[in-house]
């Protein structure tokens, strides 16, 4: 089969992209300093649309029961649906709408934390924009990056997105109750993940029912 492999951005984009990624990295470092200075553990939640990022955050918040000691930055192109869902759990929430950008970046996070009251906050969740490509390249300054994928995305999601799963510190496989009807093998998905990221915690969840959430909380180093 003929395959054309891109070896990176088009020539006229190379300098621009390098510059952009370097600037983002610098701002991410500054964000991290701010988090550390305020004793806040920041967690970047990545995953496709519909994988269960918001449901997972809600389930974790419920389990932690920390109320306003948890803050959430909800990233989305245009809606406030996620922020409203999360607000119901009692956390402090800010919605960041990226317009047409497919990921959050460190500059947006810097602006968001500048607008939030973070006194007394111990944990900050950042729900990234829903896709498995762009967010991986833009660190935000979070201490941990978690990727959620669900069995409803089919059998090839992990093998097709090696970069983001390599970037992850924790992988969550959600909607495990639907594996059979979807004809998706959970052990195979775990194998795919281990090939990319051998020692990573791979946690099976049903976020809506609260299954596997204790393991996620432990893997993130959060205390209930
Ligand atoms: Mg969401």
py3Dmol code that shows the C-alpha trace and the ligand (Angstrom):
import py3Dmol

protein = """\
ATOM      1  CA  UNK A   1       0.000   0.000   0.000  1.00  0.00           C
ATOM      2  CA  UNK A   2       1.240   3.502  -0.777  1.00  0.00           C
ATOM      3  CA  UNK A   3       1.660   5.623   2.339  1.00  0.00           C
ATOM      4  CA  UNK A   4       2.632   9.275   2.485  1.00  0.00           C
ATOM      5  CA  UNK A   5       4.096  10.103   5.890  1.00  0.00           C
ATOM      6  CA  UNK A   6       4.299  13.685   7.026  1.00  0.00           C
ATOM      7  CA  UNK A   7       7.648  14.341   8.679  1.00  0.00           C
ATOM      8  CA  UNK A   8       6.310  17.308  10.589  1.00  0.00           C
ATOM      9  CA  UNK A   9       4.707  20.611   9.795  1.00  0.00           C
ATOM     10  CA  UNK A  10       4.938  22.190   6.369  1.00  0.00           C
ATOM     11  CA  UNK A  11       8.137  24.203   5.886  1.00  0.00           C
ATOM     12  CA  UNK A  12       6.574  27.607   6.443  1.00  0.00           C
ATOM     13  CA  UNK A  13       4.993  26.387   9.688  1.00  0.00           C
ATOM     14  CA  UNK A  14       8.112  24.965  11.322  1.00  0.00           C
ATOM     15  CA  UNK A  15       9.474  28.121  12.942  1.00  0.00           C
ATOM     16  CA  UNK A  16       6.030  29.266  14.011  1.00  0.00           C
ATOM     17  CA  UNK A  17       5.221  25.941  15.616  1.00  0.00           C
ATOM     18  CA  UNK A  18       8.565  25.654  17.427  1.00  0.00           C
ATOM     19  CA  UNK A  19       8.108  29.154  18.789  1.00  0.00           C
ATOM     20  CA  UNK A  20       4.550  28.491  19.895  1.00  0.00           C
ATOM     21  CA  UNK A  21       5.376  25.242  21.680  1.00  0.00           C
ATOM     22  CA  UNK A  22       8.402  26.789  23.399  1.00  0.00           C
ATOM     23  CA  UNK A  23       6.325  29.747  24.605  1.00  0.00           C
ATOM     24  CA  UNK A  24       3.643  27.388  25.853  1.00  0.00           C
ATOM     25  CA  UNK A  25       6.233  25.355  27.755  1.00  0.00           C
ATOM     26  CA  UNK A  26       7.561  28.480  29.450  1.00  0.00           C
ATOM     27  CA  UNK A  27       4.092  29.547  30.554  1.00  0.00           C
ATOM     28  CA  UNK A  28       3.326  26.006  31.730  1.00  0.00           C
ATOM     29  CA  UNK A  29       6.385  26.180  33.978  1.00  0.00           C
ATOM     30  CA  UNK A  30       5.107  29.454  35.445  1.00  0.00           C
ATOM     31  CA  UNK A  31       1.691  27.895  36.070  1.00  0.00           C
ATOM     32  CA  UNK A  32       3.336  24.973  37.836  1.00  0.00           C
ATOM     33  CA  UNK A  33       5.263  27.364  40.067  1.00  0.00           C
ATOM     34  CA  UNK A  34       2.012  29.097  41.013  1.00  0.00           C
ATOM     35  CA  UNK A  35       0.330  25.768  41.799  1.00  0.00           C
ATOM     36  CA  UNK A  36       3.276  24.646  43.915  1.00  0.00           C
ATOM     37  CA  UNK A  37       3.462  27.962  45.705  1.00  0.00           C
ATOM     38  CA  UNK A  38      -0.244  27.680  46.627  1.00  0.00           C
ATOM     39  CA  UNK A  39       0.002  23.952  47.467  1.00  0.00           C
ATOM     40  CA  UNK A  40      -2.473  23.035  44.740  1.00  0.00           C
ATOM     41  CA  UNK A  41      -2.334  19.673  42.976  1.00  0.00           C
ATOM     42  CA  UNK A  42      -3.321  20.302  39.344  1.00  0.00           C
ATOM     43  CA  UNK A  43      -4.601  17.515  37.111  1.00  0.00           C
ATOM     44  CA  UNK A  44      -5.136  17.777  33.350  1.00  0.00           C
ATOM     45  CA  UNK A  45      -8.005  15.557  32.153  1.00  0.00           C
ATOM     46  CA  UNK A  46      -7.837  14.730  28.446  1.00  0.00           C
ATOM     47  CA  UNK A  47      -9.985  12.521  26.211  1.00  0.00           C
ATOM     48  CA  UNK A  48     -12.400  12.468  23.280  1.00  0.00           C
ATOM     49  CA  UNK A  49     -15.798  14.110  23.274  1.00  0.00           C
ATOM     50  CA  UNK A  50     -18.168  11.727  25.022  1.00  0.00           C
ATOM     51  CA  UNK A  51     -15.437   9.629  26.656  1.00  0.00           C
ATOM     52  CA  UNK A  52     -16.636  10.712  30.094  1.00  0.00           C
ATOM     53  CA  UNK A  53     -14.246  13.460  31.215  1.00  0.00           C
ATOM     54  CA  UNK A  54     -16.945  15.486  32.956  1.00  0.00           C
ATOM     55  CA  UNK A  55     -18.607  12.376  34.402  1.00  0.00           C
ATOM     56  CA  UNK A  56     -15.251  11.220  35.749  1.00  0.00           C
ATOM     57  CA  UNK A  57     -14.559  14.606  37.344  1.00  0.00           C
ATOM     58  CA  UNK A  58     -18.043  14.589  38.893  1.00  0.00           C
ATOM     59  CA  UNK A  59     -17.524  11.074  40.250  1.00  0.00           C
ATOM     60  CA  UNK A  60     -14.134  12.016  41.733  1.00  0.00           C
ATOM     61  CA  UNK A  61     -15.600  15.168  43.323  1.00  0.00           C
ATOM     62  CA  UNK A  62     -18.382  13.098  44.855  1.00  0.00           C
ATOM     63  CA  UNK A  63     -15.860  10.611  46.236  1.00  0.00           C
ATOM     64  CA  UNK A  64     -13.558  13.321  47.607  1.00  0.00           C
ATOM     65  CA  UNK A  65     -16.375  15.327  49.178  1.00  0.00           C
ATOM     66  CA  UNK A  66     -14.085  18.351  49.397  1.00  0.00           C
ATOM     67  CA  UNK A  67     -16.578  21.001  48.208  1.00  0.00           C
ATOM     68  CA  UNK A  68     -14.933  24.342  47.524  1.00  0.00           C
ATOM     69  CA  UNK A  69     -11.455  22.963  48.237  1.00  0.00           C
ATOM     70  CA  UNK A  70     -11.634  21.671  44.676  1.00  0.00           C
ATOM     71  CA  UNK A  71     -11.652  23.928  41.640  1.00  0.00           C
ATOM     72  CA  UNK A  72     -12.302  23.002  38.042  1.00  0.00           C
ATOM     73  CA  UNK A  73     -11.390  24.719  34.809  1.00  0.00           C
ATOM     74  CA  UNK A  74     -13.725  23.366  32.131  1.00  0.00           C
ATOM     75  CA  UNK A  75     -12.441  23.763  28.601  1.00  0.00           C
ATOM     76  CA  UNK A  76     -14.804  23.590  25.661  1.00  0.00           C
ATOM     77  CA  UNK A  77     -15.163  25.214  22.262  1.00  0.00           C
ATOM     78  CA  UNK A  78     -18.407  27.086  22.880  1.00  0.00           C
ATOM     79  CA  UNK A  79     -20.736  25.634  25.523  1.00  0.00           C
ATOM     80  CA  UNK A  80     -21.036  25.869  29.322  1.00  0.00           C
ATOM     81  CA  UNK A  81     -22.666  22.429  29.691  1.00  0.00           C
ATOM     82  CA  UNK A  82     -19.726  20.857  31.516  1.00  0.00           C
ATOM     83  CA  UNK A  83     -19.221  23.737  33.946  1.00  0.00           C
ATOM     84  CA  UNK A  84     -22.898  23.603  34.894  1.00  0.00           C
ATOM     85  CA  UNK A  85     -22.731  19.839  35.458  1.00  0.00           C
ATOM     86  CA  UNK A  86     -19.641  20.188  37.643  1.00  0.00           C
ATOM     87  CA  UNK A  87     -20.977  23.154  39.604  1.00  0.00           C
ATOM     88  CA  UNK A  88     -23.737  20.878  40.877  1.00  0.00           C
ATOM     89  CA  UNK A  89     -21.060  18.996  42.881  1.00  0.00           C
ATOM     90  CA  UNK A  90     -20.156  22.107  44.872  1.00  0.00           C
ATOM     91  CA  UNK A  91     -16.733  22.791  43.350  1.00  0.00           C
ATOM     92  CA  UNK A  92     -15.568  26.190  42.142  1.00  0.00           C
ATOM     93  CA  UNK A  93     -15.777  26.240  38.375  1.00  0.00           C
ATOM     94  CA  UNK A  94     -14.706  28.466  35.551  1.00  0.00           C
ATOM     95  CA  UNK A  95     -15.584  27.781  31.937  1.00  0.00           C
ATOM     96  CA  UNK A  96     -12.978  28.513  29.300  1.00  0.00           C
ATOM     97  CA  UNK A  97     -14.308  28.640  25.762  1.00  0.00           C
ATOM     98  CA  UNK A  98     -11.565  28.230  23.193  1.00  0.00           C
ATOM     99  CA  UNK A  99     -13.679  29.198  20.172  1.00  0.00           C
ATOM    100  CA  UNK A 100     -12.178  27.070  17.438  1.00  0.00           C
ATOM    101  CA  UNK A 101      -9.003  25.945  19.206  1.00  0.00           C
ATOM    102  CA  UNK A 102      -8.855  22.184  19.743  1.00  0.00           C
ATOM    103  CA  UNK A 103      -6.943  22.339  23.038  1.00  0.00           C
ATOM    104  CA  UNK A 104      -6.357  24.460  26.118  1.00  0.00           C
ATOM    105  CA  UNK A 105      -2.955  26.113  26.389  1.00  0.00           C
ATOM    106  CA  UNK A 106      -0.845  27.356  29.269  1.00  0.00           C
ATOM    107  CA  UNK A 107      -1.750  30.982  28.560  1.00  0.00           C
ATOM    108  CA  UNK A 108      -5.492  30.276  28.860  1.00  0.00           C
ATOM    109  CA  UNK A 109      -4.865  28.459  32.140  1.00  0.00           C
ATOM    110  CA  UNK A 110      -2.809  31.383  33.402  1.00  0.00           C
ATOM    111  CA  UNK A 111      -5.737  33.711  32.617  1.00  0.00           C
ATOM    112  CA  UNK A 112      -8.273  31.340  34.161  1.00  0.00           C
ATOM    113  CA  UNK A 113      -6.410  30.978  37.458  1.00  0.00           C
ATOM    114  CA  UNK A 114      -6.021  34.750  37.546  1.00  0.00           C
ATOM    115  CA  UNK A 115      -9.813  35.038  37.584  1.00  0.00           C
ATOM    116  CA  UNK A 116     -10.513  32.336  40.158  1.00  0.00           C
ATOM    117  CA  UNK A 117     -10.463  32.536  43.922  1.00  0.00           C
ATOM    118  CA  UNK A 118      -8.024  29.781  44.743  1.00  0.00           C
ATOM    119  CA  UNK A 119      -7.529  30.421  48.463  1.00  0.00           C
ATOM    120  CA  UNK A 120      -8.045  27.150  50.312  1.00  0.00           C
ATOM    121  CA  UNK A 121      -8.160  25.141  47.077  1.00  0.00           C
ATOM    122  CA  UNK A 122      -6.199  21.878  47.325  1.00  0.00           C
ATOM    123  CA  UNK A 123      -6.967  20.257  43.991  1.00  0.00           C
ATOM    124  CA  UNK A 124      -7.531  21.765  40.559  1.00  0.00           C
ATOM    125  CA  UNK A 125      -8.963  19.703  37.729  1.00  0.00           C
ATOM    126  CA  UNK A 126      -8.548  21.006  34.214  1.00  0.00           C
ATOM    127  CA  UNK A 127     -10.962  19.447  31.727  1.00  0.00           C
ATOM    128  CA  UNK A 128      -9.287  19.794  28.358  1.00  0.00           C
ATOM    129  CA  UNK A 129     -11.077  20.206  25.028  1.00  0.00           C
ATOM    130  CA  UNK A 130     -12.451  16.894  23.765  1.00  0.00           C
ATOM    131  CA  UNK A 131     -10.045  15.203  21.368  1.00  0.00           C
ATOM    132  CA  UNK A 132      -7.003  12.932  21.519  1.00  0.00           C
ATOM    133  CA  UNK A 133      -4.632  14.887  19.312  1.00  0.00           C
ATOM    134  CA  UNK A 134      -3.989  18.550  20.084  1.00  0.00           C
ATOM    135  CA  UNK A 135      -4.085  18.614  23.919  1.00  0.00           C
ATOM    136  CA  UNK A 136      -1.114  16.217  24.175  1.00  0.00           C
ATOM    137  CA  UNK A 137       1.301  18.744  22.708  1.00  0.00           C
ATOM    138  CA  UNK A 138       0.336  21.564  25.045  1.00  0.00           C
ATOM    139  CA  UNK A 139       1.333  20.979  28.665  1.00  0.00           C
ATOM    140  CA  UNK A 140      -0.559  23.318  30.989  1.00  0.00           C
ATOM    141  CA  UNK A 141       1.622  23.092  34.081  1.00  0.00           C
ATOM    142  CA  UNK A 142      -0.466  20.347  35.689  1.00  0.00           C
ATOM    143  CA  UNK A 143       1.292  17.817  37.939  1.00  0.00           C
ATOM    144  CA  UNK A 144      -0.498  14.886  36.357  1.00  0.00           C
ATOM    145  CA  UNK A 145      -2.137  14.199  33.033  1.00  0.00           C
ATOM    146  CA  UNK A 146      -4.955  11.687  32.842  1.00  0.00           C
ATOM    147  CA  UNK A 147      -6.427  10.378  29.598  1.00  0.00           C
ATOM    148  CA  UNK A 148      -9.962   8.973  29.563  1.00  0.00           C
ATOM    149  CA  UNK A 149     -11.027   6.727  26.737  1.00  0.00           C
ATOM    150  CA  UNK A 150     -14.215   4.699  26.583  1.00  0.00           C
ATOM    151  CA  UNK A 151     -15.056   1.356  25.001  1.00  0.00           C
ATOM    152  CA  UNK A 152     -17.665   3.119  22.847  1.00  0.00           C
ATOM    153  CA  UNK A 153     -14.811   4.703  20.866  1.00  0.00           C
ATOM    154  CA  UNK A 154     -14.134   1.274  19.363  1.00  0.00           C
ATOM    155  CA  UNK A 155     -11.159  -1.098  19.425  1.00  0.00           C
ATOM    156  CA  UNK A 156      -8.461   1.108  17.871  1.00  0.00           C
ATOM    157  CA  UNK A 157      -8.499   4.347  19.861  1.00  0.00           C
ATOM    158  CA  UNK A 158      -5.326   3.650  21.820  1.00  0.00           C
ATOM    159  CA  UNK A 159      -3.167   2.291  18.965  1.00  0.00           C
ATOM    160  CA  UNK A 160      -4.219   5.227  16.804  1.00  0.00           C
ATOM    161  CA  UNK A 161      -3.229   7.878  19.359  1.00  0.00           C
ATOM    162  CA  UNK A 162       0.168   6.795  20.715  1.00  0.00           C
ATOM    163  CA  UNK A 163       1.368  10.320  21.473  1.00  0.00           C
ATOM    164  CA  UNK A 164      -1.299  11.288  23.990  1.00  0.00           C
ATOM    165  CA  UNK A 165      -1.268   7.899  25.727  1.00  0.00           C
ATOM    166  CA  UNK A 166       2.516   8.144  26.041  1.00  0.00           C
ATOM    167  CA  UNK A 167       2.137  11.612  27.576  1.00  0.00           C
ATOM    168  CA  UNK A 168      -0.336  10.314  30.169  1.00  0.00           C
ATOM    169  CA  UNK A 169       0.389   9.521  33.821  1.00  0.00           C
ATOM    170  CA  UNK A 170      -2.893   7.657  34.271  1.00  0.00           C
ATOM    171  CA  UNK A 171      -5.169   6.001  31.703  1.00  0.00           C
ATOM    172  CA  UNK A 172      -8.849   5.469  32.472  1.00  0.00           C
ATOM    173  CA  UNK A 173     -10.943   3.117  30.374  1.00  0.00           C
ATOM    174  CA  UNK A 174     -14.541   4.199  30.903  1.00  0.00           C
ATOM    175  CA  UNK A 175     -17.957   2.692  30.159  1.00  0.00           C
ATOM    176  CA  UNK A 176     -16.665  -0.847  30.758  1.00  0.00           C
ATOM    177  CA  UNK A 177     -20.286  -2.013  31.152  1.00  0.00           C
ATOM    178  CA  UNK A 178     -20.690  -1.463  27.390  1.00  0.00           C
ATOM    179  CA  UNK A 179     -17.709  -3.564  26.276  1.00  0.00           C
ATOM    180  CA  UNK A 180     -19.805  -6.580  25.327  1.00  0.00           C
ATOM    181  CA  UNK A 181     -22.426  -4.812  23.215  1.00  0.00           C
ATOM    182  CA  UNK A 182     -19.628  -2.817  21.559  1.00  0.00           C
ATOM    183  CA  UNK A 183     -17.680  -6.062  20.932  1.00  0.00           C
ATOM    184  CA  UNK A 184     -14.556  -4.411  22.334  1.00  0.00           C
ATOM    185  CA  UNK A 185     -11.941  -6.399  24.257  1.00  0.00           C
ATOM    186  CA  UNK A 186     -10.886  -4.623  27.452  1.00  0.00           C
ATOM    187  CA  UNK A 187      -7.725  -6.773  27.906  1.00  0.00           C
ATOM    188  CA  UNK A 188      -6.682  -5.923  24.340  1.00  0.00           C
ATOM    189  CA  UNK A 189      -7.085  -2.182  24.992  1.00  0.00           C
ATOM    190  CA  UNK A 190      -4.993  -2.585  28.135  1.00  0.00           C
ATOM    191  CA  UNK A 191      -2.339  -4.445  26.123  1.00  0.00           C
ATOM    192  CA  UNK A 192      -2.311  -1.616  23.557  1.00  0.00           C
ATOM    193  CA  UNK A 193      -1.837   0.913  26.354  1.00  0.00           C
ATOM    194  CA  UNK A 194       0.975  -1.081  27.985  1.00  0.00           C
ATOM    195  CA  UNK A 195       2.838  -1.291  24.690  1.00  0.00           C
ATOM    196  CA  UNK A 196       2.911   2.498  24.546  1.00  0.00           C
ATOM    197  CA  UNK A 197       3.306   3.220  28.252  1.00  0.00           C
ATOM    198  CA  UNK A 198       4.408   0.039  30.091  1.00  0.00           C
ATOM    199  CA  UNK A 199       4.083   0.961  33.763  1.00  0.00           C
ATOM    200  CA  UNK A 200       1.104   3.286  33.574  1.00  0.00           C
ATOM    201  CA  UNK A 201      -1.891   2.756  35.868  1.00  0.00           C
ATOM    202  CA  UNK A 202      -4.705   1.530  33.601  1.00  0.00           C
ATOM    203  CA  UNK A 203      -8.007   1.790  35.431  1.00  0.00           C
ATOM    204  CA  UNK A 204     -11.360   0.403  34.313  1.00  0.00           C
ATOM    205  CA  UNK A 205     -14.318   2.544  35.268  1.00  0.00           C
ATOM    206  CA  UNK A 206     -17.998   3.140  34.923  1.00  0.00           C
ATOM    207  CA  UNK A 207     -17.905   6.771  36.008  1.00  0.00           C
ATOM    208  CA  UNK A 208     -21.663   7.245  36.072  1.00  0.00           C
ATOM    209  CA  UNK A 209     -22.061   4.319  38.495  1.00  0.00           C
ATOM    210  CA  UNK A 210     -18.931   5.206  40.504  1.00  0.00           C
ATOM    211  CA  UNK A 211     -17.120   1.958  39.625  1.00  0.00           C
ATOM    212  CA  UNK A 212     -13.309   2.159  39.709  1.00  0.00           C
ATOM    213  CA  UNK A 213     -13.282   5.722  41.059  1.00  0.00           C
ATOM    214  CA  UNK A 214     -11.412   4.821  44.265  1.00  0.00           C
ATOM    215  CA  UNK A 215      -8.579   3.439  42.117  1.00  0.00           C
ATOM    216  CA  UNK A 216      -8.487   6.642  40.061  1.00  0.00           C
ATOM    217  CA  UNK A 217      -8.366   8.735  43.235  1.00  0.00           C
ATOM    218  CA  UNK A 218      -5.459   6.591  44.518  1.00  0.00           C
ATOM    219  CA  UNK A 219      -3.574   6.717  41.211  1.00  0.00           C
ATOM    220  CA  UNK A 220      -3.787  10.523  41.228  1.00  0.00           C
ATOM    221  CA  UNK A 221      -2.432  10.651  44.774  1.00  0.00           C
ATOM    222  CA  UNK A 222      -5.640  12.213  46.103  1.00  0.00           C
ATOM    223  CA  UNK A 223      -6.847  11.411  49.591  1.00  0.00           C
ATOM    224  CA  UNK A 224     -10.450  10.686  50.423  1.00  0.00           C
TER     225      UNK A 224
END
"""
ligand_1 = """\
1
MG
Mg -16.980 17.205 29.220
"""
view = py3Dmol.view(width=600, height=400)
view.addModel(protein, "pdb")
view.setStyle({"model": 0}, {"cartoon": {"style": "trace"}})
view.addModel(ligand_1, "xyz")
view.setStyle({"model": 1}, {"stick": {}})
view.zoomTo()
view.show()
